[in-house]
Amino acid sequence: MGEFIGSVWWMIVSLGVLVTFHEFGHYWVARRCGVKVLRFSVGFGRPLFMRRNRAGTEFAIAAIPLGGYVKMLDEREVEVHPAERGQAFNHKTVWQRIAIVAAGPLANLILCVALLWAMFVIGKQDYSATIGRTTGMAQAAGLQAGDRVLSVDARSVATAGQASMALTTAAMDRQDAQVEVLDGQDQRRTRVLPLSQLPAGFDERWVPSLVGLTWQFRVQPALVEQVLPGSAAQGVLMPGDLVLAVDGQRIDGADQVSPAVLALGQRGGPGMIEVQRAGERLALELTPRQGKDGRGQPTWQIGIGFPETSTPAYDTTLQYGPFAAVPAALRETGRAASDSLGMMRRIVTSNASLQNVSGPITIARVANQTAQRGLDWFLWFLAVMSLSLCIINLLPIPILDGGHLLYYLIELVKGSPLSERAMAAGQYIGLAMLAGLMGLAFYNDILGLVQR
């Protein structure tokens, strides 16, 4: 229940901030163009709070916090007194109408840059793109534990998240990736990951794992926390032992111990468990016994426990001074915009799964998670959401700002506005497209909850 309330609260806060800036963009430019604004509302439905300024604009906070709007004087919607026709939106030039409509998405773009600037000045804690373990394709490509990824296909990366995104992009495009790393000897080396060899229909969410690459922050040391009484390990292993190998198989993390013990049990007979104890490396003989796992299924066990997995400590911080943070914020905005537009293109061309379309449930969960991680992460979330709101609103879909801009561009070309009939037809098409998109987003959200 706590997670649910937190998710709802932080989603309301996020939408409140983003929608207010978006609508303020429309409002500010409309007033500069001489348009009378009747209402500036954050939220829909019955107003909970309202205040009127000297210009006659009602500023309201409404009961349904899932958006907002700016209502302007317009002869197509309300009867306009002859003395106020010059202040009506529909009486403004096409270029003024374009400026007013485009101001909302532009406000979100500016907000994105400002939020990223604040994030970089504060310092965003993150995980470095350091490799903790390699198997399979990554190991065959020459990548090793301790390598730090510097770039993927000439695109510089500073964090594991950026590196994962770059690898996922290359995988969706069915392209091999040029991975530049700094190895343990501080030498720059370039490796080629044959991502084009991934099987069709691979899960795009787990590309690093599919190629056998595990980031260092995900590798939990196999440090024995407890030895169960009466188990095979009793009298052999001790709390504080660091497991290094099982039956000759190297162990880099706690998650590798169970599969190695299972293989040893299936082989039959005793095996050697190598551990580090008080700075000394020991090889100890041990024979697994059959038992049952947490689901009641038979398995091979030795009877040791590791510390419960906890959130690992951040190992890098992206931080700049107030002036250096400006170009850094612009670069990050460009990177995020390129990733978002690229994902949209791949979804349209079927290179990316429709599961990448997320809805309000996922957004609420991520809002809560980033808020819990700290101000730096929440600023990052707001920036990404603000940029997404900018891009989505610029899509040439009727009802959205981009659809209105399309109408005005057509008006510029043909020299006269579209007919009301054509615009009404476009509105219906836009409603159908948005309904389909929202249905897909809700479906993916619910599917994600079921699969958790």
C-alpha positions as CSV (number, residue, x, y, z in Angstrom):
1,M,0.0,0.0,0.0
2,G,2.9,2.3,0.8
3,E,4.3,1.9,-2.7
4,F,0.9,2.5,-4.3
5,I,0.4,5.7,-2.4
6,G,3.9,6.9,-3.1
7,S,3.5,6.1,-6.8
8,V,0.2,8.1,-7.0
9,W,1.6,11.0,-5.1
10,W,4.8,11.4,-7.1
11,M,2.9,11.0,-10.4
12,I,0.6,13.8,-9.3
13,V,3.6,16.0,-8.4
14,S,5.4,15.1,-11.7
15,L,2.4,15.8,-13.9
16,G,1.7,19.0,-11.9
17,V,5.2,20.4,-12.7
18,L,5.3,19.3,-16.3
19,V,1.8,20.4,-17.2
20,T,2.1,23.7,-15.5
21,F,5.2,24.6,-17.5
22,H,3.7,23.3,-20.8
23,E,0.5,25.3,-20.4
24,F,2.4,28.4,-19.2
25,G,4.3,28.3,-22.5
26,H,1.0,28.5,-24.4
27,Y,-0.3,31.2,-22.0
28,W,2.8,33.4,-22.0
29,V,3.1,33.5,-25.8
30,A,-0.7,34.0,-26.2
31,R,-0.6,37.0,-24.0
32,R,2.4,38.4,-25.9
33,C,0.4,38.0,-29.1
34,G,-2.6,39.9,-27.6
35,V,-4.9,36.9,-27.2
36,K,-7.3,37.0,-24.2
37,V,-6.9,33.9,-22.0
38,L,-10.1,32.9,-20.3
39,R,-8.7,30.1,-18.1
40,F,-5.4,28.5,-17.1
41,S,-6.2,25.2,-15.5
42,V,-3.9,22.5,-14.0
43,G,-6.1,19.4,-14.0
44,F,-9.5,18.7,-15.4
45,G,-13.0,18.7,-14.0
46,R,-14.4,20.8,-11.2
47,P,-12.0,23.5,-10.0
48,L,-10.8,23.1,-6.4
49,F,-9.2,26.4,-6.3
50,M,-9.6,29.5,-8.6
51,R,-8.3,33.0,-8.8
52,R,-8.9,35.7,-11.4
53,N,-6.2,38.2,-12.4
54,R,-6.6,41.8,-13.7
55,A,-6.7,40.6,-17.3
56,G,-9.7,38.4,-16.5
57,T,-7.9,35.1,-16.7
58,E,-9.0,32.4,-14.3
59,F,-6.2,30.4,-12.8
60,A,-7.5,27.1,-11.5
61,I,-6.4,23.8,-9.9
62,A,-9.0,21.1,-10.9
63,A,-10.0,17.8,-9.3
64,I,-8.5,15.4,-11.9
65,P,-4.7,15.9,-11.9
66,L,-4.1,14.2,-15.2
67,G,-3.3,17.1,-17.5
68,G,-4.3,20.7,-17.9
69,Y,-5.4,23.3,-20.5
70,V,-5.4,27.0,-21.5
71,K,-8.7,28.2,-22.8
72,M,-8.4,31.2,-25.1
73,L,-11.0,33.5,-26.5
74,D,-12.1,32.0,-29.8
75,E,-15.1,32.6,-31.9
76,R,-15.3,28.9,-32.8
77,E,-16.0,28.1,-29.2
78,V,-17.8,31.0,-27.6
79,E,-19.6,34.1,-28.7
80,V,-17.2,37.0,-28.8
81,H,-18.2,40.7,-28.3
82,P,-17.2,42.8,-31.3
83,A,-15.0,44.9,-29.1
84,E,-12.9,41.8,-28.2
85,R,-12.6,40.2,-31.6
86,G,-9.0,41.5,-31.9
87,Q,-8.1,39.4,-28.8
88,A,-9.6,36.2,-30.2
89,F,-7.2,33.4,-31.1
90,N,-8.8,32.7,-34.5
91,H,-8.3,36.4,-35.5
92,K,-4.5,36.2,-35.1
93,T,-2.2,35.6,-38.0
94,V,-1.2,32.1,-38.8
95,W,2.4,32.7,-37.6
96,Q,1.1,34.0,-34.3
97,R,-1.1,30.9,-33.9
98,I,1.9,28.7,-34.8
99,A,4.0,30.5,-32.1
100,I,1.3,30.0,-29.5
101,V,0.8,26.3,-30.2
102,A,4.5,25.6,-30.4
103,A,5.2,27.4,-27.2
104,G,3.9,24.5,-25.0
105,P,6.3,21.9,-26.3
106,L,9.1,24.5,-26.4
107,A,8.5,25.2,-22.7
108,N,8.9,21.5,-21.9
109,L,12.2,21.4,-23.9
110,I,13.5,24.4,-22.0
111,L,12.4,22.8,-18.7
112,C,14.2,19.6,-19.6
113,V,17.5,21.5,-20.1
114,A,17.0,23.4,-16.9
115,L,16.3,20.2,-14.9
116,L,19.3,18.5,-16.3
117,W,21.4,21.5,-15.5
118,A,20.3,21.4,-11.9
119,M,20.9,17.7,-11.8
120,F,24.5,18.1,-13.0
121,V,25.2,21.0,-10.6
122,I,23.9,18.9,-7.7
123,G,25.7,15.8,-9.0
124,K,24.0,12.7,-10.2
125,Q,25.1,9.5,-8.5
126,D,25.2,6.5,-10.7
127,Y,27.0,3.3,-11.6
128,S,30.1,3.3,-13.8
129,A,30.2,1.3,-17.0
130,T,32.7,-1.1,-15.5
131,I,32.4,-4.8,-16.4
132,G,32.1,-7.2,-13.5
133,R,31.9,-10.5,-15.3
134,T,31.8,-11.8,-18.9
135,T,30.6,-15.1,-20.4
136,G,29.5,-16.2,-23.9
137,M,29.5,-13.6,-26.6
138,A,31.1,-10.9,-24.5
139,Q,33.9,-13.2,-23.3
140,A,34.6,-14.4,-26.9
141,A,34.8,-10.8,-28.0
142,G,37.7,-10.2,-25.5
143,L,35.8,-8.2,-22.9
144,Q,37.0,-8.9,-19.4
145,A,36.1,-8.2,-15.8
146,G,37.5,-4.8,-14.8
147,D,37.2,-3.3,-18.3
148,R,35.6,0.1,-18.2
149,V,33.5,0.9,-21.3
150,L,34.3,4.3,-22.8
151,S,32.2,4.3,-25.9
152,V,29.9,2.2,-28.0
153,D,30.0,2.8,-31.8
154,A,31.9,6.1,-31.1
155,R,29.2,7.3,-28.7
156,S,30.9,8.1,-25.4
157,V,29.3,6.6,-22.3
158,A,29.9,7.4,-18.6
159,T,27.5,5.0,-16.9
160,A,26.3,1.5,-17.1
161,G,22.9,2.7,-18.1
162,Q,24.2,4.7,-21.0
163,A,26.3,1.8,-22.2
164,S,23.3,-0.6,-21.9
165,M,21.2,1.8,-23.9
166,A,23.8,2.0,-26.7
167,L,24.2,-1.7,-26.8
168,T,20.4,-2.2,-27.0
169,T,20.1,0.3,-29.8
170,A,22.8,-1.5,-31.8
171,A,21.1,-4.9,-31.1
172,M,17.7,-3.6,-32.3
173,D,19.3,-2.4,-35.5
174,R,20.9,-5.8,-35.9
175,Q,24.4,-4.3,-36.0
176,D,27.6,-5.4,-34.5
177,A,28.9,-2.9,-31.9
178,Q,32.4,-1.4,-31.7
179,V,33.1,-1.2,-27.9
180,E,36.0,0.8,-26.7
181,V,37.2,-0.1,-23.2
182,L,40.0,0.9,-20.8
183,D,41.4,-2.3,-19.5
184,G,43.1,-3.2,-16.2
185,Q,46.4,-1.9,-17.5
186,D,44.9,1.5,-18.5
187,Q,45.2,0.6,-22.1
188,R,42.5,1.6,-24.6
189,R,41.3,-1.4,-26.6
190,T,38.4,-1.8,-29.1
191,R,36.3,-5.0,-29.1
192,V,33.6,-6.0,-31.5
193,L,30.4,-7.5,-30.0
194,P,28.5,-9.4,-32.8
195,L,25.1,-8.3,-31.7
196,S,23.8,-9.1,-35.2
197,Q,24.0,-12.8,-34.2
198,L,21.4,-12.5,-31.4
199,P,18.4,-14.7,-32.2
200,A,15.3,-13.2,-33.6
201,G,12.7,-12.1,-31.0
202,F,15.3,-11.5,-28.3
203,D,14.1,-9.6,-25.2
204,E,15.3,-6.0,-25.7
205,R,15.3,-5.3,-22.0
206,W,18.2,-7.7,-21.3
207,V,20.7,-7.2,-24.1
208,P,23.8,-7.0,-21.8
209,S,22.8,-10.2,-20.1
210,L,22.0,-12.0,-23.4
211,V,25.5,-11.2,-24.7
212,G,27.1,-12.4,-21.4
213,L,28.0,-9.0,-19.9
214,T,27.4,-8.3,-16.2
215,W,28.1,-4.8,-14.8
216,Q,30.3,-4.6,-11.8
217,F,27.7,-3.1,-9.5
218,R,25.5,-6.1,-10.1
219,V,28.1,-8.6,-9.0
220,Q,27.7,-9.5,-5.3
221,P,30.8,-11.1,-3.8
222,A,30.2,-14.7,-2.7
223,L,30.9,-14.0,0.9
224,V,29.5,-16.7,3.2
225,E,27.2,-15.2,5.8
226,Q,26.0,-18.4,7.5
227,V,26.6,-22.1,7.5
228,L,23.5,-24.2,8.2
229,P,23.8,-26.8,11.0
230,G,23.9,-30.4,9.7
231,S,24.7,-29.3,6.2
232,A,27.4,-30.5,3.9
233,A,29.3,-27.2,4.6
234,Q,29.3,-27.5,8.4
235,G,32.8,-28.0,9.6
236,V,34.2,-27.2,6.2
237,L,33.2,-23.6,5.4
238,M,33.0,-20.7,7.9
239,P,31.1,-17.4,7.9
240,G,33.4,-14.8,6.3
241,D,34.8,-17.2,3.7
242,L,34.9,-15.7,0.2
243,V,34.1,-18.5,-2.3
244,L,36.5,-18.3,-5.3
245,A,35.8,-21.5,-7.2
246,V,33.6,-24.6,-7.1
247,D,35.0,-27.8,-8.7
248,G,37.4,-25.8,-10.8
249,Q,34.8,-23.3,-11.9
250,R,35.7,-19.7,-11.1
251,I,33.2,-17.8,-9.0
252,D,33.0,-14.0,-9.4
253,G,29.6,-13.5,-7.7
254,A,27.2,-15.1,-5.3
255,D,24.7,-15.8,-8.1
256,Q,27.2,-18.3,-9.7
257,V,27.5,-20.5,-6.6
258,S,24.1,-22.3,-6.9
259,P,24.6,-23.3,-10.6
260,A,28.1,-24.5,-9.9
261,V,26.9,-26.6,-6.9
262,L,24.1,-28.0,-9.0
263,A,26.6,-29.1,-11.7
264,L,28.9,-30.6,-9.0
265,G,25.9,-32.6,-7.5
266,Q,24.8,-33.8,-10.9
267,R,28.4,-35.0,-11.7
268,G,28.4,-36.9,-8.4
269,G,31.1,-37.4,-5.8
270,P,33.1,-34.8,-3.8
271,G,34.5,-31.6,-5.3
272,M,36.9,-28.9,-4.3
273,I,35.6,-25.6,-2.9
274,E,38.3,-22.9,-3.1
275,V,37.8,-20.0,-0.6
276,Q,39.8,-17.1,0.7
277,R,39.9,-17.1,4.6
278,A,41.9,-14.5,6.6
279,G,43.9,-13.6,3.5
280,E,44.8,-17.3,2.8
281,R,43.5,-19.3,-0.2
282,L,42.2,-22.7,0.8
283,A,41.0,-25.7,-1.3
284,L,38.5,-27.7,0.7
285,E,36.7,-31.0,-0.2
286,L,32.9,-31.0,0.0
287,T,30.1,-33.2,-1.4
288,P,26.7,-31.6,-2.1
289,R,23.5,-33.1,-0.8
290,Q,20.1,-33.3,-2.3
291,G,17.5,-30.9,-0.8
292,K,14.7,-28.6,-1.9
293,D,14.8,-25.1,-3.1
294,G,12.4,-22.3,-2.1
295,R,9.7,-23.6,-4.5
296,G,9.9,-27.1,-3.1
297,Q,11.7,-28.5,-6.1
298,P,14.6,-31.0,-5.6
299,T,18.1,-29.5,-6.0
300,W,21.7,-30.0,-4.9
301,Q,22.8,-27.9,-1.9
302,I,25.8,-27.4,0.4
303,G,24.1,-25.4,3.1
304,I,25.5,-21.9,3.0
305,G,23.8,-18.5,2.8
306,F,24.9,-15.1,1.5
307,P,23.8,-11.7,2.6
308,E,20.5,-10.6,1.2
309,T,20.9,-8.6,-2.0
310,S,20.7,-4.9,-1.3
311,T,21.1,-1.8,-3.4
312,P,24.8,-1.5,-4.1
313,A,26.6,1.8,-3.4
314,Y,27.0,4.2,-6.3
315,D,30.6,4.3,-7.6
316,T,30.5,7.4,-9.9
317,T,29.1,10.9,-9.8
318,L,28.3,13.1,-12.8
319,Q,28.8,16.6,-11.6
320,Y,29.8,19.9,-13.2
321,G,30.1,23.5,-12.1
322,P,27.3,26.0,-12.9
323,F,28.8,27.1,-16.2
324,A,30.1,23.7,-17.4
325,A,26.7,22.2,-16.6
326,V,25.1,24.2,-19.4
327,P,26.7,22.4,-22.3
328,A,26.5,19.1,-20.4
329,A,22.7,19.6,-20.0
330,L,22.4,20.5,-23.7
331,R,24.4,17.4,-24.7
332,E,22.3,15.1,-22.5
333,T,19.1,16.6,-23.9
334,G,20.3,15.9,-27.4
335,R,21.2,12.3,-26.4
336,A,17.9,11.7,-24.8
337,A,16.0,13.2,-27.8
338,S,17.9,11.1,-30.2
339,D,17.2,7.9,-28.2
340,S,13.5,8.8,-27.9
341,L,13.1,9.6,-31.6
342,G,15.1,6.5,-32.6
343,M,12.9,4.3,-30.4
344,M,9.8,5.7,-32.1
345,R,11.3,5.0,-35.5
346,R,12.2,1.5,-34.6
347,I,8.7,0.8,-33.2
348,V,7.2,2.1,-36.5
349,T,9.6,0.0,-38.6
350,S,9.1,-3.1,-36.3
351,N,12.8,-3.1,-35.3
352,A,11.7,-2.5,-31.7
353,S,8.9,-4.2,-29.7
354,L,5.6,-2.5,-28.9
355,Q,6.4,-3.4,-25.3
356,N,8.5,-0.3,-25.2
357,V,5.3,1.8,-25.1
358,S,4.6,2.6,-21.4
359,G,1.6,4.1,-19.7
360,P,0.7,5.9,-16.5
361,I,1.1,2.8,-14.3
362,T,4.8,2.4,-15.3
363,I,5.3,6.2,-15.1
364,A,3.9,6.3,-11.6
365,R,6.1,3.5,-10.5
366,V,9.3,5.0,-11.9
367,A,8.3,8.4,-10.4
368,N,8.2,6.8,-7.0
369,Q,11.4,4.8,-7.5
370,T,13.4,7.8,-8.6
371,A,12.0,10.0,-5.8
372,Q,13.2,7.4,-3.3
373,R,16.7,7.3,-4.9
374,G,17.2,11.1,-4.3
375,L,16.7,14.5,-5.7
376,D,19.3,13.9,-8.5
377,W,17.4,10.9,-9.8
378,F,14.0,12.6,-9.6
379,L,15.3,15.6,-11.5
380,W,16.5,13.2,-14.2
381,F,13.1,11.6,-14.3
382,L,11.3,14.9,-14.6
383,A,13.7,16.0,-17.4
384,V,13.1,12.8,-19.4
385,M,9.3,13.1,-18.9
386,S,9.4,16.8,-19.9
387,L,11.3,15.9,-23.1
388,S,8.9,13.1,-23.8
389,L,5.9,15.4,-23.4
390,C,7.6,17.8,-25.8
391,I,8.2,15.1,-28.5
392,I,4.8,13.5,-28.1
393,N,3.0,16.8,-28.4
394,L,4.8,17.6,-31.6
395,L,3.6,14.4,-33.3
396,P,1.4,15.4,-36.3
397,I,-1.7,13.8,-34.7
398,P,-4.9,15.9,-34.6
399,I,-5.8,17.0,-31.0
400,L,-2.1,17.2,-30.1
401,D,-0.1,20.5,-30.6
402,G,1.6,18.8,-33.6
403,G,-1.7,18.2,-35.3
404,H,-2.7,21.9,-34.9
405,L,0.7,22.9,-36.3
406,L,0.1,20.6,-39.3
407,Y,-3.2,22.4,-39.9
408,Y,-1.5,25.8,-39.8
409,L,1.3,24.6,-42.2
410,I,-1.4,23.4,-44.6
411,E,-3.0,26.8,-44.3
412,L,0.3,28.5,-45.1
413,V,0.6,26.4,-48.3
414,K,-3.0,26.7,-49.6
415,G,-3.5,30.3,-48.4
416,S,-6.7,29.6,-46.4
417,P,-7.7,27.6,-43.3
418,L,-8.9,24.0,-43.6
419,S,-12.6,23.6,-43.6
420,E,-14.3,22.9,-40.3
421,R,-15.4,19.5,-41.8
422,A,-11.8,18.5,-42.6
423,M,-10.7,19.6,-39.1
424,A,-13.5,17.7,-37.4
425,A,-12.6,14.6,-39.4
426,G,-9.0,15.0,-38.3
427,Q,-10.1,15.3,-34.7
428,Y,-11.9,12.0,-34.9
429,I,-8.9,10.3,-36.5
430,G,-6.7,11.8,-33.7
431,L,-9.0,10.5,-31.0
432,A,-8.9,7.0,-32.5
433,M,-5.1,7.1,-32.7
434,L,-4.7,8.3,-29.1
435,A,-7.2,5.8,-27.9
436,G,-5.3,3.0,-29.6
437,L,-2.0,4.3,-28.2
438,M,-3.4,4.6,-24.7
439,G,-4.9,1.1,-24.9
440,L,-1.5,-0.4,-25.9
441,A,0.2,1.5,-23.0
442,F,-2.3,0.3,-20.4
443,Y,-1.9,-3.3,-21.8
444,N,1.8,-3.2,-21.4
445,D,1.5,-1.7,-17.9
446,I,-0.8,-4.4,-16.8
447,L,1.3,-7.1,-18.4
448,G,4.3,-5.7,-16.6
449,L,2.5,-5.9,-13.3
450,V,1.5,-9.5,-13.9
451,Q,5.0,-10.5,-14.8
452,R,6.6,-8.9,-11.7
